[in-house]
Amino acid sequence: MQKGIHTICDGNSIPFYSKAYDGNVSDMVMNCDSIEFLNSHTDIGDRLLIADCKMVAGDIIGRMLELGTYFIMKVSTKFSGKIMQERG
């Protein structure tokens, strides 16, 4: 049986939210759940979300923009290569 755990930490790397998922749940679902949790359980005006490239998806970025959440994300190598080509 495979499981996944999604954890959110504060600025001092202290976990304050963790949720276990079945191993078949997509990263997209876990990421969306975490964003909604942050929105409903925090009153921070300026949130900064730091995540890996799995968060780089139109639906997720759109939702973060709606909520006023700032973000820093790693870009996949396929996408970063495209940016380099376009900047030429």
C-alpha positions in Angstrom: 0.0 0.0 0.0 1.4 3.4 -1.0 0.6 6.6 0.9 1.5 10.2 0.4 1.8 12.9 3.1 1.5 16.6 2.3 3.0 18.9 4.9 3.1 22.7 5.2 5.8 24.4 7.3 6.1 27.9 8.6 9.0 30.2 7.9 11.1 28.4 10.6 10.5 25.0 9.0 8.1 24.0 11.8 5.2 21.8 10.4 1.7 23.2 11.2 -0.4 21.2 8.7 0.0 17.6 7.5 -2.5 15.4 5.7 -2.1 11.8 4.6 -3.4 10.7 1.2 -3.8 7.5 -0.6 -0.9 6.8 -2.9 -3.2 7.1 -6.0 -4.1 10.8 -5.3 -2.5 13.2 -7.7 -0.1 15.9 -6.7 -2.5 18.4 -8.2 -5.2 17.3 -5.8 -2.9 17.5 -2.8 -1.6 20.9 -3.8 -5.1 22.3 -4.3 -6.1 21.0 -0.9 -3.1 22.7 0.7 -3.9 26.0 -0.9 -7.5 25.9 0.2 -6.3 24.9 3.8 -4.0 27.9 3.9 -6.8 30.2 2.7 -9.3 29.0 5.2 -7.0 28.6 8.3 -4.7 31.6 8.1 -5.2 35.3 8.0 -1.8 36.2 6.7 -2.0 39.1 4.3 1.1 38.3 2.4 1.5 34.6 2.0 4.6 33.2 0.2 4.3 29.6 -1.1 7.6 27.9 -2.1 7.2 24.6 -4.0 8.6 22.3 -6.6 7.6 22.3 -10.3 4.5 20.2 -9.7 2.8 23.4 -8.5 3.3 25.0 -11.9 -0.1 24.4 -13.4 -2.6 26.9 -14.7 -5.4 26.0 -12.3 -3.2 26.2 -9.2 -1.5 29.4 -10.2 -4.8 31.0 -11.1 -6.2 30.1 -7.7 -3.1 31.5 -5.9 -3.5 34.7 -7.8 -7.2 35.0 -6.9 -6.2 34.5 -3.2 -3.3 37.0 -3.3 -0.7 34.3 -2.6 2.8 35.0 -3.7 4.8 32.1 -4.9 8.3 30.9 -5.8 8.4 27.6 -7.8 11.0 25.6 -9.5 10.4 25.4 -13.2 10.8 22.1 -15.0 13.8 21.7 -17.3 11.5 21.4 -20.4 9.9 24.8 -19.6 13.1 26.5 -18.6 14.7 25.5 -21.9 11.8 27.1 -23.8 12.2 30.3 -21.9 15.9 30.4 -22.8 15.1 29.8 -26.5 12.5 32.6 -26.5 14.9 35.1 -24.8 17.4 34.2 -27.5 
